[in-house]
Amino acid sequence: MKKGASEGKILATLTSKSTLKQQIFDNTCAAFKLLKQELFRIAEDYNGKLQGGDPRVQLAFTDHGVFTAELKVAGDLLIFSMHSNIFQFDRDHEIWKTDYIKEDASAGYSGVINIYNFLADSFKYNRQEDLGYLVARIFINKNNHFFVQGKRQSGFNYTTLGANVIDQHYMQKIVKASIQYCLDFDLLVPPYEAVKLISVGQIHQNISDAKQITGKRLGFQFKVDDIDQ
């Protein structure tokens, strides 16, 4: 009997949880397709308004398939990456204190779309050592409710899960906030002490491959509390 009860519980959990995760995955895929549509539309719109100017400041959208897309914005590159797995928040997360999740814990499972900021030259010159930074994460649940976890200065105001359903309007605002953030997030000179010594091998490599580690905040502490909890 114990074996049967255990087997029944396993089968019930597999059925319910797998169905839930598949539903969230489908929602996240649909949201990512909507995101790529907005990236394409915004690139076309902005480029039309930038006609006659320096072509190097125009936007370029590239679709890399199911899980990745990019938007080049002048010297910056925004990488949008959808994770293939579904996640649950750790038990210390503030989300568990909300009435929304207390009423339905399954609404706390989410798909994730990450937004990263790199220097465009990092990819142009294949500088494998260069650093990128997480700008924001979009979490989407079974009800298509979403919230955005991002830099405090980034303008991502959608921080309450259950308040908004992801759609074209919100996706447009998220994309524009991402663009504005990467344009405001400048490349800083690294501290002198961090770059005062270099080997012959390193300088030869720099000359031949243009591979010098570069990031917008190289040498400066990138504090965890810059991410909204």
N, C-alpha and C positions, 0 to 999 in steps of 0.2 A: 504493500500500500504506500509506503513511504517513497518507493521508487516511482510509482505511478504519479503521486502528488508532485514530486520534484520534476518529473518529466512534463507534466501538465503545465507547471509554472514556467518552465523553460520555454515550452512551445508558445504559451500565451505572451510571454515577454518578447520572444523573437517576433511574433506576429505584430504586436502593438508597436514596439519600438522601431522595428524595421520599416513599418508602414509610415510612421511619423517621420523618420529620417529621410525616407524617399520623398515624402511630400515637401519637406523643407528644402531638400536638394533641388527639386523641380522649381520651387519658388525662387531659390537663389539663382538658378540658371536663367529663369525668365527675367529676373532683375538685372542680371549681368548683360543679357541681350539688350535690355532697355538702356543700360548704361552705355553700351557700345553705339547704339543708335544716337544717343545724345552727344557722345564724343565726336562722331562723324558730323552731326548737324552743326554743332558749335564750331568745329574746325572750318566747315564750309562757310558758315555765317561770318565768322571773324575774318577769314581770309578775303572774303568779298569786300569787307569794309577796310581792309589793309592794302587794297590794290593801289599800286603806284608808289608804295613805300619800299623799304629794304626787304627783299624776299627772305632774308635770313631770320626775320622776326615773325614769319608766318607760322601757323600751326600745321602739324602733320599727324593724321590719325593712322594707326596701323593695327589691323586686327590679326592677332596671332593664334586664333582658334578658340576653342571652347573655354579655356581657363585664363587667357591673358590677352590684354590689349594695351596699347601705349598711345600717348599723346605728346608729341614734341612741341614745346612752347619756347621758341627762340633757343636759348642755350640750356633749357631745362627739359627733362624727360619725366613724365608721369607714367608709372607702370601700374596698371590695374590688374590685380591677380585674384581670381576666385579660387578659394580652397575647395578641394574635392570632398572633404569630410564635413561632418556636422558636429558641433561642439555644444557642451553644456558649461555654464559658468561655475567657477569654484564656489564653495559654500560660504566664503567670506565676502563675496561680491555684493554690492549694494542692491543689485537687482532682486535678490531674494527677499528684501524688505518691502518690496512694492506690493500693493494689493493685487495688481494684475497677475503677478506670478504666484502669489499666495492662493489665488482662486483656481489657477491652473498651472501646475509646475511644468507641464509639457511645453508650455509657451516659452519656457526658458531655454529650450534647445534652439540653436541658430546656425545658419550658414554664414560664411564670412567672405567679404570682398575686401582685400587689402589695397591700399593706395600708397605707393612709394614714390619718392622724389630722388632722381639721380641727375647728374650733369649729363647733358647730351654727348659731350666729348668723351665721357667714360665709355660709351658704347661705340662711338665713331672711331676711336683709336684703340678699342679693345683693351682698355685698362682694367684688367681683371681684379686688381687690388683696390679699386676705387670704392667709395662708400655711398650707400643710399640710405634714405631715412623714411621711416614709416610716418606718413602724413595723417592717415586716418584709417579706421576700419568700419565697414558697414555690416551690421548684424541684421539678419532677416529670419523671421520665425515662421511657424506653420500658418499663421494668419496673415502673412505678408506685412505684418507690423515690423518696423525697423527702428534702430537707433544708430547714431554715429558716435564713435569714440575717436577723438582727435586732439590735436594740439590746442591749447587754450586760446591761442591768438588766431586760430585758423578760420573762425566764423562758422564752424559746424555747430548748429544750435539744436540739433535733433538728438537729445540725450535721454529721452524717456521712452522706453519700450512700451508699446500699446497705445501711444498717442497718435501715431501716423501710419498710414498704409503707403508702402512704396509705390510711386507712380512717376510719370514723366516729369511732372512739376518738381517733385522733390529731387529726382535724379539730376535735373538740370542745375538746381541750386548746389548740390553736392559737387558736381563737376566744376562749376564756376568758383566755388570756395576753394577747391583744390588748386585750380589755376592761379587764383589770387595769392594763395599761401606760398606756392613755390616761387612766384615772382617776387614776393616780399622777403623770402628766406635767402639771404645773400651768402655768397662764398666769402669766408673770412680767411685772412692770412694766419697760418699756423704760428704758434709761439716760436721764437728764435731757437730756444733750447731744444725743440722737437726736431729741428731740421739742420742744426749746425754741423753735424757730422754725416758724411756720406762716403761709401767705399768706391774704389775704382770700378768694381763690378757693377755697382748700382748706377754710376754715371754712364758707363758703357751701355747698360740696359736702357737707361733713359734716352740716350742718343739714338739707339737703334730702334727702340720700340715705343718711345714716348710713354713709358709706363712709370709714372710717379704717382704714388698714392694720393688721391685727392678726394675731398668731401667737403660739403658746405660748412661743417663744424669740426674739421680735423684738428685734433689737439685740444679741443674744448669739451668739457664735460656736457653730455647731453642728458639732462636730468629726467628721471622716470616721472617725476611729478608734472612734467610738461604734458603728459597724457591725462585727460580727464578720467576720473574714476566713475 
